[in-house]
Amino acid sequence: MMTAIPPENILNRVLSALRLSPLERVRDLLMLMERCSLRELQEIFPHIVHYIFGVNGNPLGWGLRTTTPESGMNVYKTLEQFFGVCGPWMIVCHRLLAEQAKFVIDISLLPVKLVTMLQTGQSPMFYSDLLNIDPEKHQVSTLSLNSFDFYMLHFVLHGLQPLHSIDPVAMQIHNTRSKTVYLMLVSEYLNNFLPLFPDARIEPSYFSGGVKAPQPLPTQSLQPQRQPRFIRIPSSYRNGNSSGGGSGGPGGGNISPQSMSASVSAARNYAWRSESVLHFFVDIWLRYDVESEHHLPGSDWVRAVRTLVKQIHFFASTAPVDPTSLCSLRKLSLSMVKGRIYAFLSGLIDRWPLDSSLLVVLELWLSYIQPWRYTMAILNSRESGQSYKPAITSAYDAFIMDNLIVYTHIFMQLLPQFGRLDYTVYRNCQMLNRLAMTFGDQNLADRLQRFERLHSGNSYGFDSPHRQTHLLSKSLPQSAQWSSMPKLFSDTMRADMENFLFVISMARNQVLREVSRLRMEILEKQRLEGFLKNFLHRMWNEPSQDETLLADVSRVPEVLRQCIDHLCRAFNLDQANLSMHETLPEECTLPTSISANNRSFFNTSDSLLDTSRLNPRQMSMNASNLTAAIDPALLPIQTGEITYLVRRLHRISDAINQKYKIQLQSSYERQDYFGSLTRQLLLAPMIEQWFDKRDGNTDIRERTVTARISLRPLASKFLLSVVACFMVLGFLFLGSALKGLGTLVALFMGYVLLMAICSP
């Protein structure tokens, strides 16, 4: 039997363990927590939480938002298991519930909108027994939370940290849309505590107790003077059908445990964690004031918000068939999101940079306005492997009417952004296609048009951004408010859409011409190089830059054609009108070239030589052409590479390049055969360029890179398999595996020498 650790040493032992590497840290903490008493756990618990999420310290914390399978599978798996819903840490949180331990968090850590709501007494009843009032200032100063709520609140707040502006590694991870530990835990927590199926079991299910003891209600000055405008809590919910998690339920202050029936008490123990998770995620994330904050949120956090939106759709979809205590919470969840999503999306779109990362904002919006994609039938079809397209039935009419402004005004807000994109870039065409396919659904377009004509839509129910508060003024009747707003299907909007589609049509025609030109250039280049060099090139090398560009650009015309078809159908436009204009207006002039030079940071066309001649439209179109130029040796590790070898070979290559930098560059510049041979083996000099978004703006950074050696190809799984095959063949036919390896090396050297002869 393990001996207890002396109380005076436990905190020091924990602080020492927290300074270790991730694997050692988790191992030592597991050992310490197993040997701690509940009182000792209560003492160390807040310190560990603060270290995990970097409160008052390193914002990276334990690196939940920077750890990916690519960065280290062992660390990723360890953190995933440690913080999982059935992991050791969640068990510790539930062990402390038995002691009804309270932990305090300062409200200054919360979003400004949520703090204002708490200070003015307009908060939902969920927070009623969490508030602590400063006796001197007579204001809410802190929240008292149980262990589960304390951890979960810090977990949600951690997503708001602008890590992409603090750590370059975080910026790279978030831009490549890698799956971090944090995103995995967000999905796991939401799936567990906001389950789709009514009969799902919320884990961990074996803890005892768990509902916080009732506390006196806050003073009268903190009570709402009227029912909260956006959150209508059913009376059955307030009376205990679903209790307030760590808060003890909305009615926890008025109902004593002795007066509760056994069934109601069991329902409280089952549902309170779900209520806490729902309120913390929605109130904190969707009350983040994008317009007022200095830093934009990271794209990984926007993806996490999308996960929340999708899970709430799943959660709310089974409310009609749920007989459990979660039924009231399911009905409440969508209305909580609806009151805040418009201002949140509008603020994001206003400030988001016009690059490929706009896709994460677009996906978030499309997920919210398509609840029919997140139902039990969809999950069943995925599990069975069947292709199932959900229908937009009359069951969703109420949702569309209540959220009409989210459909129409966000679309109109996005349209100018899409008008400034470069549609010679395939990923931009994909974004437009996502938008066009959604609104090209005739069932959705007809409903939106019909509801707009009826002047429906609840314009009161949205927490609108500052710049549009005049549109939602309470001084006007609701019908007047709605009629004063611009309409998506008005004549003005139809004209704007026709102009937009004309630009798309011209971009498509230009791409078709460029595809033809690129094909002719590649064929001419291959003819000049000769058959032998082309044959060897295809045998050993990857496709050239021109060939890769051609493959990407060739997909663009068909995608743009589909976009035009969808949007013409949605807005009842005649495609014949798009070809009636003979010339493109000056302000709609498109980029003149999508040659291989567009892979560099700047468009080399003459229009950039004198920026004083550019109108705003041309400047925005040129800006949309900017793409980062990255050293191939520094690209993210691919699935076809061995991670350990890539990193080891990079360190070796870097050491060689640092030591022989001058010699390598001079050899590369020689004009004799030795120089030609060197150019076959080294990476060419380049100017490395990238976007820096750490201060909330998109700035250009560049660095000159000289000729250098790169051993990274040796980490390719394909190359290693070729080596293994030659060694096996050498063993079978030549009697030695080394002879097979030597044959491969000889073939490679012969290829390099021959290419050096053929190259200039």
URSUL-V646584 format. One record per pair of residues at least 24 apart in sequence whose ideal C-beta (glycine too) atoms are under 6 Angstrom apart, sorted by the first residue. I is the first residue (numbers start at 1). J is the second residue. If there is no record, write none. Layout:
I J
I J
This chain:
2 35
5 35
10 40
11 44
14 44
18 51
22 75
23 78
26 78
26 82
30 88
33 92
38 99
41 96
42 101
46 103
49 151
49 154
53 154
53 158
59 161
59 166
64 181
64 182
65 163
65 180
65 182
66 169
66 170
66 173
67 181
68 178
68 180
70 637
79 181
80 181
83 185
85 188
85 192
85 203
86 203
86 204
93 147
93 148
93 151
94 204
94 207
96 147
97 146
97 209
97 210
98 208
98 209
100 213
101 147
102 144
103 145
103 150
104 142
104 144
105 143
106 142
109 157
111 284
111 287
111 288
112 289
113 287
113 289
114 283
114 287
121 222
121 223
121 224
122 224
124 228
124 231
125 250
126 244
126 247
126 250
126 279
128 217
129 215
129 247
129 248
129 252
129 253
130 247
131 218
145 246
146 212
146 246
148 246
149 245
149 246
149 276
152 280
153 280
156 280
156 281
156 284
159 301
159 304
160 288
162 295
163 298
164 298
165 295
165 694
174 298
174 299
174 300
176 636
183 304
186 304
186 307
187 307
190 311
193 273
193 274
193 277
194 274
194 311
194 315
196 314
198 318
198 322
198 324
210 269
211 248
211 268
211 269
211 272
212 246
212 248
214 248
214 252
214 253
215 253
217 253
230 339
231 336
234 328
237 328
240 264
241 325
241 328
242 271
242 275
242 325
242 328
242 329
243 268
243 271
243 272
244 272
244 275
245 272
245 273
245 275
245 276
246 276
267 325
270 325
271 325
271 326
274 329
275 329
278 333
281 308
282 336
286 340
286 344
290 347
290 348
291 347
291 465
295 696
296 351
296 696
299 357
299 360
302 360
302 364
303 360
305 364
306 363
306 364
306 367
309 367
309 368
310 367
310 374
312 337
313 371
313 374
314 374
317 375
339 461
339 463
340 463
341 368
342 405
342 406
342 462
343 463
343 464
343 465
345 410
346 465
347 465
349 413
353 698
354 420
356 427
359 431
362 431
365 410
366 438
369 407
371 399
372 396
392 443
392 444
400 447
401 451
401 456
402 458
404 451
404 457
405 457
407 448
408 488
419 500
420 620
420 624
421 624
422 624
422 625
423 507
424 511
424 594
426 552
426 555
426 556
429 556
429 559
429 560
432 563
433 559
433 563
436 563
436 566
436 567
437 566
439 570
440 566
440 569
440 570
445 570
449 489
452 487
452 489
455 479
455 482
455 483
457 482
494 571
497 571
498 573
501 564
501 567
501 578
502 578
503 588
504 560
504 564
505 578
506 584
507 590
508 557
508 560
510 590
511 556
511 557
512 557
514 594
515 553
515 554
518 550
522 546
533 758
540 751
545 596
546 596
549 596
587 615
587 617
589 618
591 621
591 625
598 625
600 629
601 626
601 629
601 689
628 689
628 690
628 691
629 689
631 688
631 705
633 710
633 712
640 717
641 715
641 716
642 715
645 715
646 712
646 715
649 711
649 712
649 714
649 715
652 711
653 709
653 710
653 711
656 709
657 708
664 707
665 706
665 707
668 707
676 756
676 759
677 756
680 752
680 755
680 756
682 707
682 709
683 708
683 710
